[in-house]
């Protein structure tokens, strides 16, 4: 998701690159959380992981995006905002944006909330699709089981709490796994989900 002026996001990305004058400089790790509309699951994933990274003193870049453009420019779903706020996380300033092929150049790791999201990422990226960067978020907790974070969009508030807890547990795993690594040290994703397609795109 974008926060504020999109031009500022591009500036932040360019500033994260090592300067040619700085010896041994490393850009912060960059993570992108992706769902379908970028208003329910991925805004929570962005907010939760960013919150945990900051608490650990990690200068990570954490963003989110959606594979469709139906909600571009919108704030996260009110129930996503509510559930995050109950845990001390403010995601109200996020704004939905669509995933683009160029995101493969900007991010070290791209976490998809579900298999159909990976299918859409592959379709959008075309030849720029890099399976070594793409992974189902819940593979961090259940390797090889190809579990999805369910889409709570059409459901009631309890579904958002369930989604929050799933993402929270996965974010803890990401912190413990990558907390001491640099961008050049992230291993390629080792899972079937990024290599196979699940052609069941939803709105």
DONUNU-891185 format. One line per 4 residues: number of its first residue (from 1); their letters; for each residue x, y, z of N, C-alpha, C, O, CB. Coordinates in Angstrom, 3 decimals. Each point is the difference from the previous one (the first is absolute). Glycine has a CB too. Layout:
NUM	a	X/Y/Z/X/Y/Z/X/Y/Z/X/Y/Z/X/Y/Z | ...
***
This chain:
1	xxxx	0.819/-1.197/0.000/-0.819/1.197/0.000/0.851/1.244/0.000/1.107/0.019/0.537/-2.883/-1.256/0.650 | 1.242/2.277/-1.798/0.678/1.281/-0.011/-0.430/0.786/1.220/-1.140/-0.108/0.451/1.272/0.103/-2.969 | 0.782/0.795/3.048/-0.322/0.916/1.070/0.347/1.393/-0.472/1.166/0.315/-0.239/-0.764/-2.069/2.021 | -1.429/2.596/-1.915/0.245/1.358/-0.449/0.283/0.055/-1.487/-0.539/-0.792/-0.774/1.406/1.340/3.026
5	xxxx	-0.014/0.395/-2.651/0.330/0.230/-1.402/0.798/-1.162/-0.564/1.034/-0.353/0.568/-1.051/2.818/-0.165 | -0.434/-3.087/-1.525/0.748/-1.123/-0.566/1.424/0.354/-0.374/0.871/-0.871/-0.006/-3.002/-0.006/-0.824 | 2.390/2.158/0.511/1.360/0.399/-0.364/0.937/-0.172/1.186/1.186/-0.282/-0.175/-2.097/1.912/-1.505 | 0.381/-1.461/2.883/0.842/-0.165/1.187/0.428/-1.445/0.162/1.107/-0.278/0.462/-2.273/2.192/0.631
9	xxxx	0.269/-2.859/-1.484/0.354/-1.410/0.079/1.157/-0.311/-0.932/0.922/-0.730/0.365/-3.283/0.162/0.229 | 2.311/1.131/-1.813/1.083/-0.234/-0.951/1.306/0.571/0.524/1.062/-0.596/-0.180/-2.704/0.637/-1.706 | 1.561/1.132/2.545/1.196/0.611/0.576/0.576/-0.879/1.088/1.213/-0.194/0.087/-2.103/2.462/-0.619 | -0.006/-2.806/1.375/0.467/-0.864/1.079/0.689/-1.228/-0.559/1.014/-0.442/0.540/-2.863/1.257/0.921
13	xxxx	1.308/-1.373/-2.540/0.614/-1.170/-0.606/1.396/0.321/-0.506/0.931/-0.782/0.194/-3.193/-0.066/-0.825 | 2.409/2.013/-0.027/1.303/0.355/-0.545/0.996/0.273/1.116/1.191/-0.278/-0.141/-2.302/1.222/-1.889 | 0.620/-0.397/3.144/0.898/0.274/1.118/0.457/-1.276/0.681/1.029/-0.011/0.677/-2.162/2.191/-0.351 | 0.366/-3.269/-0.501/0.384/-1.244/0.652/1.134/-0.705/-0.721/0.595/-0.928/0.547/-2.914/0.716/0.269
17	xxxx	2.628/0.635/-2.027/1.091/-0.622/-0.739/1.347/0.469/0.540/0.128/1.156/0.403/-1.590/-1.309/-2.440 | 2.469/-0.721/2.053/1.310/0.394/0.484/0.577/1.125/-0.844/-0.110/-0.012/-1.226/0.477/-2.305/2.074 | 0.239/3.275/-0.193/0.658/1.089/-0.713/1.312/-0.473/-0.582/0.698/-0.816/0.603/-1.781/2.486/0.902 | 1.421/-1.155/-2.681/1.254/-0.401/-0.642/1.195/0.509/0.794/1.124/-0.468/-0.180/-2.258/0.482/-2.059
21	xxxx	0.874/0.970/3.136/1.091/0.556/0.790/0.120/-0.646/1.369/0.928/0.308/0.748/-1.234/1.818/-1.959 | -0.609/-3.009/1.547/0.029/-0.611/1.333/0.526/-1.415/-0.116/-0.512/-0.805/-0.778/-1.423/2.227/1.550 | 2.954/-1.717/0.003/0.643/-1.296/-0.047/-0.780/-0.976/0.864/-0.259/0.263/1.174/2.506/0.806/-1.577 | -2.620/-2.203/-0.189/-0.683/-1.043/0.751/-1.431/0.341/0.363/-0.586/-0.671/0.848/2.774/0.034/0.024
25	xxxx	-2.774/1.663/-1.487/-1.369/0.373/0.322/-0.955/-1.090/-0.469/0.199/-0.604/-1.054/0.392/3.048/0.884 | -1.629/-2.687/0.965/-1.004/-0.991/-0.339/-1.370/0.635/0.061/-0.321/0.697/0.963/1.771/-2.545/-0.085 | -2.260/1.618/-1.891/-1.354/0.518/0.058/-0.819/-0.859/0.960/0.278/-1.188/0.163/-0.104/2.077/-2.535 | -1.181/-0.291/3.006/-0.847/-0.779/0.912/-0.733/-1.095/-0.748/-0.269/0.129/-1.194/-0.005/1.875/2.657
29	xxxx	-0.046/-3.073/-0.769/-0.826/-1.032/-0.610/-1.349/0.592/-0.373/-0.542/0.827/0.734/1.717/-2.626/0.591 | -1.713/1.386/-2.449/-1.279/0.526/-0.477/-0.975/-1.151/-0.227/0.284/-0.935/-0.748/0.882/2.905/-0.330 | -2.324/-1.884/1.740/-1.020/-1.034/-0.072/-1.281/0.583/-0.587/-0.376/1.129/0.314/1.391/-2.319/1.669 | -1.681/0.417/-2.835/-1.280/0.417/-0.553/-1.044/-1.066/0.302/0.181/-1.175/-0.320/0.971/2.494/-1.508
33	xxxx	-2.252/-0.890/2.450/-1.110/-0.885/0.338/-1.104/0.203/-1.043/-0.406/1.132/-0.263/0.979/-1.058/2.762 | -1.052/-1.164/-3.086/-0.938/0.135/-1.114/-1.256/-0.856/0.213/0.078/-1.183/0.332/1.864/1.647/-1.860 | -3.104/0.178/1.326/-1.260/-0.738/-0.060/-0.727/0.431/-1.269/0.649/0.454/-0.943/-0.806/-0.630/3.492 | -1.153/0.050/-2.605/-0.720/0.323/-1.223/-0.301/1.488/-0.126/0.361/0.627/-0.997/-1.343/-2.897/1.066
37	xxxx	0.318/2.840/0.946/-0.423/1.393/-0.096/0.827/0.995/0.783/-0.157/1.209/-0.168/-2.049/-2.097/-0.175 | 3.103/0.384/1.213/0.848/0.864/0.830/-0.809/0.860/0.963/0.336/1.157/0.255/1.323/-1.125/-2.100 | -2.750/-0.627/2.383/-0.747/0.733/1.027/-0.288/-0.836/1.251/-0.398/0.556/1.024/-0.618/0.777/-2.856 | 1.207/-2.653/1.774/-0.307/-0.844/1.165/1.240/-0.695/0.573/0.473/0.351/1.081/-2.748/-0.704/-2.035
41	xxxx	2.795/-0.635/0.219/1.086/-0.825/0.531/1.362/0.672/-0.081/0.706/0.095/1.003/-2.018/-2.072/-1.656 | 1.684/2.442/-0.528/1.360/0.539/-0.148/0.241/1.289/0.790/1.127/0.210/0.447/-1.086/-1.243/-2.693 | -1.044/1.920/2.446/0.253/1.146/0.878/0.314/-0.436/1.437/0.854/0.585/0.666/-2.375/0.790/-2.107 | 0.813/-2.413/1.905/0.314/-0.535/1.326/1.418/-0.568/0.025/0.749/0.229/0.950/-3.187/-0.749/-0.574
45	xxxx	2.801/-0.220/-1.419/1.341/-0.587/-0.047/1.068/1.086/-0.018/1.018/-0.120/0.681/-1.938/-1.872/-1.894 | 0.696/3.051/0.438/0.955/1.114/-0.019/0.124/0.625/1.389/1.105/0.195/0.508/-1.663/0.251/-2.925 | -0.582/-0.139/3.020/0.017/0.665/1.300/0.627/-0.850/1.093/0.785/0.496/0.808/-2.809/0.728/-1.501 | 1.676/-2.502/0.716/0.512/-0.895/1.040/1.509/-0.187/-0.126/0.725/0.132/0.987/-2.939/-1.305/-0.934
49	xxxx	2.692/0.866/-1.259/1.430/-0.238/-0.162/0.798/1.274/0.238/1.065/-0.048/0.615/-1.569/-1.778/-2.247 | 0.008/2.966/1.156/0.707/1.259/0.227/0.069/0.315/1.488/1.034/0.449/0.495/-1.790/0.385/-2.736 | -0.329/-1.067/2.946/-0.050/0.238/1.449/1.018/-0.866/0.737/0.713/0.485/0.879/-3.145/0.103/-1.075 | 2.498/-1.849/-0.156/0.937/-0.909/0.654/1.448/0.338/-0.356/0.887/-0.077/0.850/-2.646/-1.706/-0.882
53	xxxx	1.991/2.153/-1.215/1.352/0.354/-0.429/0.495/1.237/0.741/1.146/0.042/0.450/-1.602/-1.038/-2.708 | -0.397/1.990/2.383/0.381/1.211/0.725/0.273/-0.298/1.464/0.921/0.566/0.589/-2.284/0.792/-2.175 | 0.566/-2.245/2.178/0.200/-0.370/1.399/1.342/-0.687/0.214/0.581/0.075/1.083/-3.049/-0.296/-0.827 | 2.957/-0.453/-1.301/1.293/-0.691/0.058/1.150/0.870/-0.474/1.143/-0.454/-0.046/-2.341/-1.676/-0.309
57	xxxx	0.908/3.376/0.003/1.050/0.906/-0.468/0.482/-0.309/-1.398/1.136/0.320/-0.350/-0.461/-0.053/2.682 | -1.537/-0.897/-3.153/0.377/-0.370/-1.368/-0.490/1.064/-0.969/-1.166/0.392/0.044/1.077/-2.846/0.545 | 0.968/2.921/-1.459/-0.357/1.052/-0.951/-0.520/-0.600/-1.303/0.459/0.360/-1.084/1.270/1.146/2.107 | -2.678/-2.410/-0.912/-0.570/-0.655/-1.157/-0.979/0.926/-0.715/-0.602/0.882/0.612/0.887/-3.104/0.513
61	xxxx	-0.429/2.010/-2.416/-1.067/0.631/-0.760/-1.093/-1.046/-0.176/0.241/-1.072/-0.555/1.365/2.666/-0.658 | -2.795/-1.281/1.681/-1.124/-0.920/-0.123/-1.150/0.728/-0.681/-0.444/1.044/0.479/1.161/-2.326/1.594 | -1.197/0.748/-3.172/-1.108/0.586/-0.749/-1.008/-1.087/-0.340/0.200/-1.174/0.311/1.314/2.961/-1.258 | -2.604/-1.374/0.300/-0.992/-0.967/-0.445/-0.619/0.459/-1.310/0.094/1.169/-0.375/-0.561/-1.829/2.756
65	xxxx	-0.170/-0.284/-3.071/-0.631/0.295/-1.281/-1.074/-1.042/-0.261/-0.083/-1.018/0.686/2.202/2.086/-1.579 | -2.944/-0.790/-0.120/-1.037/-0.940/-0.401/0.139/-0.327/-1.471/0.553/0.792/-0.763/-2.087/0.100/2.528 | 1.041/-2.047/-2.170/0.152/-0.406/-1.392/-1.111/0.539/-0.895/0.116/-0.064/-1.224/1.033/-1.977/2.027 | -2.217/2.569/-0.221/-0.995/0.686/-0.825/-0.030/1.473/0.391/0.488/0.379/1.065/-1.871/-2.499/-1.295
69	xxxx	0.819/2.927/-0.621/-0.013/1.444/0.250/-1.332/0.522/0.484/-0.260/1.200/-0.076/1.975/-0.995/-1.645 | -2.574/-1.099/2.222/-1.355/0.403/0.364/-0.044/1.013/1.140/-0.942/0.788/0.085/0.188/-3.010/-0.845 | 1.750/2.212/1.631/-0.038/0.860/1.184/1.149/1.000/0.048/0.298/0.557/1.057/-1.424/-2.404/0.140 | 1.770/2.076/-2.333/1.150/0.898/-0.038/-0.325/1.355/0.625/-1.000/0.633/-0.336/1.797/-1.799/-1.725
73	xxxx	0.072/1.594/2.978/-0.171/1.284/0.661/-0.844/-0.041/1.251/-0.095/0.997/0.716/0.347/-0.003/-2.905 | -0.875/-2.141/2.470/-0.859/-0.111/1.176/0.801/-0.363/1.245/1.070/-0.602/-0.084/-2.960/-0.075/-1.399 | 1.348/1.056/2.638/0.566/-0.401/1.284/-0.337/-1.464/0.265/-0.897/-0.544/-0.644/0.704/2.913/1.527 | 0.884/-3.016/0.044/-0.329/-1.388/0.330/-1.446/-0.137/0.465/-0.612/0.964/0.459/3.002/-1.353/0.155
77	xxxx	-2.918/-0.810/-0.739/-1.357/-0.303/0.447/-0.163/0.427/1.463/0.920/-0.185/0.797/-1.070/-1.760/-2.429 | -1.001/2.511/1.994/-0.205/0.446/1.390/0.254/-1.082/1.052/0.498/0.296/1.086/-2.156/1.294/-1.980 | 1.315/-2.847/0.575/0.238/-1.062/0.981/1.476/-0.364/0.098/0.469/-0.376/1.074/-2.756/-0.497/-1.532 | 3.023/0.978/-0.640/1.457/-0.188/0.088/0.605/1.092/0.866/0.861/-0.273/0.836/-0.814/-0.812/-3.113
81	xxxx	-0.495/2.318/2.082/0.486/1.099/0.819/-0.339/-0.224/1.476/0.835/0.222/0.877/-1.089/1.326/-2.839 | -0.976/-1.987/2.223/-0.437/-0.205/1.384/0.830/-1.071/0.701/0.472/0.199/1.119/-2.779/0.485/-1.786 | 2.479/-1.824/-0.009/0.752/-1.102/0.608/1.454/0.410/0.243/0.567/-0.311/1.047/-2.079/-1.356/-2.190 | 2.108/2.356/0.186/1.380/0.468/0.185/0.083/0.968/1.173/0.918/-0.077/0.816/-0.476/-0.215/-3.275
85	xxxx	-1.405/1.202/2.536/0.002/1.006/1.071/-0.120/-0.647/1.374/0.586/0.486/0.967/-1.610/1.160/-2.546 | 0.269/-2.739/1.673/-0.128/-0.714/1.271/1.342/-0.563/0.472/0.185/-0.277/1.186/-2.546/-0.291/-1.793 | 3.289/0.402/-0.331/1.338/-0.498/0.339/1.045/1.123/-0.019/1.202/-0.263/-0.015/-1.836/-1.971/-0.942 | 0.170/3.470/0.958/0.922/1.136/0.070/0.667/0.351/-1.319/1.061/0.624/-0.003/-0.676/-1.255/2.328
89	xxxx	-0.982/0.245/-3.445/0.584/0.259/-1.316/-0.959/0.867/-0.812/-1.174/-0.336/-0.151/2.441/-1.865/0.215 | -0.767/3.299/-0.575/-0.816/0.915/-0.803/0.314/-0.199/-1.476/1.103/0.306/-0.452/-1.170/1.369/2.343 | -0.902/-2.187/-2.641/0.201/-0.196/-1.443/-0.891/0.949/-0.808/-0.147/-0.163/-1.211/0.743/-2.255/1.627 | -1.178/3.395/0.248/-0.990/0.869/-0.648/0.580/0.864/-1.111/-0.732/0.427/-0.894/-0.487/-0.406/3.030
93	xxxx	2.518/0.242/-2.094/0.608/0.875/-1.008/0.439/-0.756/-1.251/0.413/0.620/-0.979/0.338/0.857/2.826 | -0.833/-2.791/-1.830/0.334/-0.776/-1.194/-1.036/0.263/-1.098/-1.164/0.282/0.283/2.269/-2.062/1.148 | -0.667/1.684/-2.670/-0.893/0.132/-1.136/0.296/-1.116/-1.006/1.158/-0.283/-0.306/-1.305/2.796/0.652 | -0.905/-3.132/-0.846/0.155/-1.150/-0.882/0.670/0.383/-1.320/-0.253/1.068/-0.557/-1.774/-2.086/1.606
97	xxxx	2.874/0.134/-1.525/0.597/0.147/-1.322/0.048/-1.365/-0.660/-0.131/-1.030/0.661/1.504/3.023/0.084 | -1.187/-1.989/-2.046/0.053/-1.261/-0.730/1.438/-0.497/-0.117/0.931/0.785/-0.182/-2.992/-0.126/-1.092 | 2.223/-1.964/1.379/1.296/-0.637/-0.214/0.431/0.202/-1.444/-0.825/-0.052/-0.913/0.334/-1.658/2.702 | 1.785/1.942/-1.997/0.539/0.146/-1.351/1.219/-0.899/-0.179/0.606/-0.440/0.976/-1.455/2.811/-1.082
101	xxxx	1.196/-2.634/-1.131/1.176/-0.823/-0.296/1.264/0.630/0.569/0.930/-0.708/0.383/-2.046/-0.122/-2.464 | 1.153/2.170/2.137/1.180/0.703/0.517/0.258/-0.298/1.467/1.109/0.222/0.487/-1.528/1.567/-2.143 | -0.592/-2.293/2.373/0.205/-0.314/1.416/1.066/-1.078/0.195/0.628/-0.072/1.057/-3.009/0.697/-0.620 | 2.584/-1.458/-1.453/1.052/-1.015/0.110/1.385/0.636/0.068/0.934/-0.609/0.521/-2.390/-0.994/-1.771
105	xxxx	1.597/2.811/0.734/1.286/0.688/0.057/0.216/0.697/1.333/1.140/0.240/0.398/-1.253/0.071/-2.856 | -0.960/0.011/3.146/0.100/0.800/1.223/0.082/-0.823/1.283/0.575/0.445/0.993/-1.830/1.293/-2.188 | 0.674/-2.952/1.170/-0.167/-0.734/1.255/0.819/-1.286/0.022/0.153/-0.687/-1.011/-2.441/1.651/1.215 | 2.809/-1.263/0.986/0.782/-1.221/0.190/-0.903/-1.218/0.153/0.350/-1.101/-0.426/1.459/2.454/1.495
109	xxxx	-2.972/-1.147/-0.459/-0.917/-1.105/0.266/-1.431/0.471/-0.241/-0.396/1.071/0.460/1.998/-2.074/1.233 | -2.372/0.196/-2.414/-1.393/0.313/-0.284/-0.853/-1.126/0.577/0.064/-1.142/-0.454/0.540/2.445/-1.667 | -1.404/-0.957/3.130/-0.855/-0.984/0.655/-1.424/0.112/-0.525/-0.617/1.063/0.078/2.066/-0.989/1.976 | -1.964/-1.166/-2.584/-1.386/-0.055/-0.468/-0.872/-0.575/1.104/0.405/-0.916/0.715/0.343/0.642/-3.118
113	xxxx	-1.962/0.828/2.533/-0.898/-0.480/1.039/-0.662/-1.327/-0.369/-0.456/-0.731/0.880/0.058/3.097/-0.231 | 0.343/-2.686/-1.966/-0.679/-1.226/-0.425/0.509/-0.437/-1.368/0.680/0.752/-0.698/-2.718/-0.107/2.027 | 1.693/-1.880/-1.695/0.462/-0.559/-1.258/-0.518/0.743/-1.216/0.723/0.151/-0.985/-0.603/-2.320/2.113 | -1.377/2.641/-1.077/-0.523/0.728/-1.150/0.708/1.332/-0.177/0.060/0.538/-1.105/-2.265/-1.649/1.431
117	xxxx	2.742/1.641/0.771/0.775/1.240/-0.080/1.313/-0.247/-0.747/0.429/0.832/-0.798/-1.460/-0.022/2.964 | 1.661/-1.947/-1.907/1.220/-0.343/-0.736/-0.304/-0.137/-1.488/0.780/0.447/-0.840/0.142/-1.619/2.872 | -2.043/0.562/-2.351/-0.407/-0.122/-1.398/-0.096/1.376/-0.661/0.462/0.185/-1.126/-1.714/-2.296/1.684 | 0.654/3.070/0.141/-0.156/1.344/-0.544/1.333/0.750/-0.073/0.245/0.753/-0.942/-2.567/-0.717/1.858
121	xxxx	3.182/-0.251/0.090/1.331/0.607/-0.036/0.753/-0.479/-1.231/0.640/0.790/-0.695/-0.599/-0.647/3.210 | -0.121/-1.435/-2.779/0.673/-0.576/-1.164/-0.548/0.614/-1.295/0.764/0.332/-0.906/-0.387/-2.485/2.182 | -1.702/2.300/-1.356/-0.627/0.549/-1.202/0.434/1.451/-0.228/0.323/0.388/-1.123/-2.291/-1.924/1.461 | 1.974/2.330/0.727/0.361/1.412/-0.123/1.479/0.163/-0.344/0.359/0.832/-0.833/-2.160/-0.247/2.476
125	xxxx	2.651/-1.375/-1.007/1.446/0.165/-0.172/0.496/-0.510/-1.348/0.984/0.516/-0.529/-0.745/-0.723/2.985 | -0.900/-0.790/-3.013/0.456/-0.549/-1.273/1.421/-0.528/0.093/0.311/-0.809/0.874/-1.820/2.390/-2.055 | 2.365/-1.126/0.286/1.385/-0.482/-0.025/0.818/0.471/1.190/1.074/-0.540/0.264/-1.220/0.512/-2.723 | -0.340/1.016/3.170/0.732/0.489/1.172/-0.304/-0.812/1.257/0.591/0.247/1.052/-0.620/2.025/-2.063
129	xxxx	-0.877/-3.226/0.915/-0.329/-0.824/1.157/1.224/-0.766/0.472/0.662/-0.678/-0.786/-3.025/0.474/-0.020 | 2.657/0.317/2.087/1.161/-0.661/0.589/-0.472/-0.879/1.159/-0.228/0.504/1.100/1.760/1.421/-1.776 | -1.682/-3.241/0.443/-0.532/-0.877/1.048/0.878/-0.071/1.239/-0.471/-0.395/1.067/-0.593/-0.914/-2.852 | 2.328/1.685/1.663/0.884/-0.038/1.163/-0.353/1.075/1.036/0.418/-0.079/1.155/1.380/-0.826/-2.637
133	xxxx	-2.569/1.906/1.055/-0.383/1.084/0.917/-1.400/-0.150/0.563/-0.348/0.662/0.978/1.851/0.806/-2.243 | -2.317/-2.335/0.659/-1.414/-0.092/0.350/-0.268/-1.206/0.891/0.499/-1.098/-0.247/-1.088/2.225/-1.907 | -0.208/-0.903/3.193/-0.308/-1.083/0.927/-1.349/0.269/0.655/-0.357/1.150/0.254/2.818/-1.567/0.164 | -3.205/-0.646/-0.149/-1.198/0.146/0.803/0.402/0.395/1.423/0.943/-0.558/0.561/-2.180/-1.149/-1.988
137	xxxx	0.532/2.652/1.993/0.349/0.466/1.342/-0.018/-1.143/1.013/0.901/-0.110/0.831/-1.845/2.356/-1.401 | -0.072/-3.087/0.501/-0.124/-1.062/1.005/0.986/-1.141/-0.215/0.089/-0.898/0.837/-2.479/1.490/-0.627 | 3.139/-0.573/-1.328/1.088/-0.966/-0.146/1.068/0.204/1.061/0.748/-0.925/0.316/-1.197/0.824/-2.763 | 0.525/1.300/2.994/0.957/0.238/1.080/-0.336/-0.827/1.235/0.883/-0.369/0.774/-0.514/2.678/-1.649
141	xxxx	-1.662/-2.595/1.048/-0.433/-0.790/1.153/-0.222/-1.464/-0.345/0.241/-0.888/0.818/-1.289/2.931/0.101 | 0.582/-2.285/-2.147/-0.356/-1.357/-0.426/0.660/-0.295/-1.341/-0.686/-0.046/-1.021/-1.520/0.171/2.262 | 3.514/-0.324/-1.262/0.726/-0.179/-1.264/-0.573/-1.138/-0.834/-0.228/-1.103/0.496/2.273/1.980/0.612 | -2.270/-0.584/-2.381/-0.442/-1.017/-0.930/-1.472/-0.355/0.054/-0.470/-0.789/-0.820/2.711/-0.055/0.991
145	xxxx	-2.984/1.407/0.774/-1.419/-0.348/0.135/-0.910/0.901/-0.835/-1.196/-0.265/-0.123/1.693/-0.559/2.418 | 0.062/1.878/-2.862/-0.731/0.908/-0.885/-1.302/0.508/0.616/-1.057/-0.042/-0.631/2.060/-1.158/-1.294 | -0.914/1.669/3.136/-1.181/0.531/0.690/-0.223/1.468/-0.362/0.952/0.762/-0.166/-0.576/-2.382/2.057 | -1.638/1.999/-2.010/-0.373/1.375/-0.312/-0.432/0.749/1.249/-0.524/-0.590/0.945/-0.159/-0.134/-3.230
149	xxxx	0.910/2.031/2.277/-0.663/0.877/0.958/-1.378/0.277/-0.593/-0.078/0.574/-1.086/2.281/0.497/1.947 | -3.290/-1.455/-0.197/-1.328/0.164/-0.598/-0.365/1.474/-0.188/0.394/0.860/0.787/-1.081/-3.020/0.269 | -0.066/2.423/-2.103/-0.443/1.358/-0.287/-1.225/0.312/0.858/-1.038/-0.640/-0.169/1.943/0.503/-2.205 | -0.811/1.109/3.295/-1.128/0.287/0.899/-0.998/1.008/-0.568/-0.946/0.387/0.686/2.464/-0.882/1.196
153	xxxx	-1.312/0.923/-3.131/-0.737/1.138/-0.556/-1.515/-0.136/0.116/-0.684/0.970/0.328/2.566/-0.655/-1.884 | -2.408/-1.501/1.290/-1.446/-0.181/-0.009/-0.543/-0.494/1.344/-1.194/-0.270/0.128/1.353/-0.209/-2.564 | 0.704/0.364/3.421/-0.424/-0.530/1.289/-0.132/1.056/1.083/0.106/1.199/-0.257/0.984/-3.296/-0.378 | -1.322/1.627/1.841/-0.190/0.873/1.154/1.317/0.207/0.743/1.040/-0.527/-0.395/-3.415/-0.264/0.600
157	xxxx	2.314/1.558/0.862/1.218/0.391/0.730/0.845/-1.172/0.504/1.226/0.089/-0.063/-2.450/1.937/0.724 | 0.635/-3.121/-0.163/0.851/-1.095/0.492/1.005/-0.507/-1.032/1.100/-0.422/0.357/-2.969/-0.219/1.122 | 1.492/0.681/-2.754/0.926/-0.445/-1.039/1.240/0.870/-0.082/1.083/-0.484/-0.328/-3.015/-0.402/-0.927 | 1.778/2.160/1.551/1.143/0.917/-0.024/0.940/-0.270/1.169/1.216/0.138/-0.129/-2.635/1.591/-1.004
161	xxxx	0.853/-2.112/2.272/0.849/-0.366/1.136/0.784/-1.278/-0.303/1.173/-0.117/0.354/-2.811/1.209/1.224 | 0.981/-2.042/-2.233/0.680/-1.239/-0.387/1.158/0.299/-0.950/1.101/-0.525/0.166/-3.251/-0.756/0.122 | 1.894/2.122/-1.274/1.036/0.373/-0.955/1.142/0.727/0.703/1.170/-0.254/-0.285/-2.898/0.405/-1.532 | 1.392/0.746/2.727/1.041/0.721/0.740/0.928/-0.987/0.717/1.222/0.127/-0.075/-2.788/1.838/0.379
165	xxxx	0.985/-2.941/0.386/0.809/-0.947/0.768/0.912/-0.830/-0.901/1.149/-0.266/0.353/-2.964/0.173/1.360 | 1.308/-0.315/-2.873/0.832/-0.753/-0.942/1.192/0.832/-0.456/1.141/-0.461/0.013/-3.162/-0.816/-0.772 | 1.735/2.510/0.355/1.059/0.877/-0.499/0.983/0.341/1.106/1.205/0.075/-0.239/-2.782/0.868/-1.457 | 1.075/-0.739/2.897/0.858/0.330/1.137/1.011/-1.114/0.261/1.182/0.266/0.221/-3.040/1.098/0.775
169	xxxx	1.395/-2.594/-1.021/0.901/-1.139/0.215/1.038/-0.091/-1.119/1.174/-0.264/0.260/-3.016/-0.961/0.946 | 1.412/1.442/-2.446/0.933/-0.057/-1.122/1.024/1.121/0.084/1.169/-0.198/-0.331/-2.947/-0.846/-1.079 | 1.345/2.217/1.850/0.921/1.135/0.127/1.068/-0.275/1.053/1.156/0.385/-0.172/-2.995/1.169/-0.525 | 1.458/-2.214/1.781/0.990/-0.382/1.016/1.070/-0.899/-0.606/1.187/0.140/0.294/-2.941/0.044/1.498
173	xxxx	1.320/-1.100/-2.635/0.948/-0.916/-0.657/0.936/0.762/-0.927/1.198/-0.283/-0.049/-2.888/-1.566/0.184 | 1.144/2.819/-0.873/0.828/0.801/-0.913/1.041/0.793/0.779/1.155/0.092/-0.416/-3.074/0.071/-1.200 | 1.515/0.404/2.736/0.937/0.764/0.831/1.134/-0.894/0.474/1.170/0.374/-0.088/-3.030/1.147/0.823 | 1.519/-2.697/-0.234/1.044/-0.898/0.512/0.881/-0.543/-1.116/1.176/-0.291/0.217/-2.686/-0.325/1.663
177	xxxx	0.945/0.481/-3.068/0.729/-0.582/-1.127/0.939/0.988/-0.667/1.123/-0.352/-0.362/-3.032/-1.168/0.012 | 1.451/2.763/0.184/0.758/0.982/-0.772/0.524/1.176/0.817/0.599/0.922/-0.555/-1.973/-1.580/-1.361 | 1.156/0.634/3.210/0.362/1.144/0.833/1.468/0.377/-0.025/0.348/1.155/0.244/-2.205/-1.805/1.166 | 2.720/-0.307/-1.702/1.442/0.287/-0.018/0.575/-0.069/-1.409/1.219/0.030/-0.164/-1.050/-0.937/2.479
181	xxxx	-1.019/0.813/-3.332/0.488/-0.160/-1.370/-0.039/1.303/-0.773/-0.788/0.898/0.295/0.015/-3.248/-0.249 | 1.644/2.431/-1.046/0.007/1.118/-0.923/-0.752/-0.390/-1.256/-0.347/-1.166/-0.191/2.537/1.992/1.114 | -2.439/0.153/-1.778/-0.791/-0.264/-1.199/0.651/-1.036/-0.910/-0.693/-0.709/-0.729/-0.175/3.029/0.873 | 2.184/-2.408/-0.107/0.700/-0.954/-0.868/-0.003/-1.406/0.582/0.493/-0.936/-0.629/0.945/2.797/-0.186
185	xxxx	-1.995/-2.014/2.025/0.059/-1.287/0.677/-1.347/-0.701/0.092/-0.113/-1.025/0.672/2.014/1.909/0.605 | -2.926/-0.352/-1.939/-1.301/-0.661/0.019/0.032/-1.169/-0.965/0.262/0.185/-1.189/-1.435/1.972/1.787 | 0.909/-3.367/-0.101/0.047/-1.162/-0.887/-1.195/-0.030/-0.934/-1.033/0.607/0.280/2.284/-1.863/1.465 | -1.106/0.548/-2.851/-1.109/-0.153/-0.937/-1.112/-0.792/0.667/0.255/-0.881/0.821/1.319/0.976/-2.793
189	xxxx	-2.802/0.225/1.613/-1.135/-0.731/0.530/0.091/-1.454/-0.449/0.255/-0.292/-1.168/-1.682/2.386/1.162 | 1.212/-2.994/0.956/0.059/-1.425/-0.306/-1.381/-0.599/0.246/-0.234/-0.639/1.025/2.705/0.515/-0.411 | -3.374/0.334/-1.555/-1.347/-0.502/0.167/-0.636/-0.237/-1.353/0.474/0.515/-1.012/-0.678/0.688/3.191 | -0.858/-1.972/-2.203/-0.682/-0.332/-1.242/-0.920/1.119/-0.450/-0.300/0.113/-1.189/0.432/-2.513/1.800
193	xxxx	-0.585/3.232/0.324/-1.055/0.958/-0.307/0.405/1.002/-1.063/-0.817/0.351/-0.851/0.009/-0.625/3.156 | 2.047/0.743/-2.280/0.427/0.997/-0.974/0.272/-0.624/-1.357/-0.011/0.692/-1.018/0.976/0.653/2.869 | -0.723/-2.635/-1.871/0.311/-0.665/-1.267/-1.249/-0.496/-0.703/0.016/-0.225/-1.211/2.177/-0.438/2.149 | -3.280/0.490/-0.189/-1.235/-0.487/-0.584/-1.061/1.073/0.020/0.058/0.926/0.809/0.516/-3.232/-0.099
197	xxxx	-1.529/2.186/-1.585/-1.069/0.977/-0.092/-1.282/-0.586/0.560/-0.272/-1.192/-0.139/1.353/2.231/-1.871 | -1.864/-0.177/2.646/-1.329/-0.381/0.434/-0.973/0.961/-0.675/-0.293/1.055/0.564/1.130/-1.984/1.683 | -1.337/0.611/-3.409/-0.792/0.953/-0.783/-1.421/0.183/0.527/-0.975/-0.319/-0.680/2.337/-0.314/-1.281 | -1.462/1.158/3.197/-1.317/0.248/0.572/-0.066/1.431/0.495/-0.270/0.220/1.181/0.029/-2.643/-0.529
201	xxx	0.483/3.424/-1.526/0.006/1.394/0.435/-1.368/0.434/0.466/-1.013/-0.349/-0.607/2.855/0.819/-0.976 | -1.874/0.301/2.673/-1.242/0.560/0.512/0.031/1.497/-0.149/1.058/0.564/-0.277/-1.316/-2.455/1.891 | -0.854/2.549/-1.441/-0.066/1.453/-0.023/0.415/0.565/1.330/0.010/1.218/0.178/-1.820/-1.309/-1.866
***
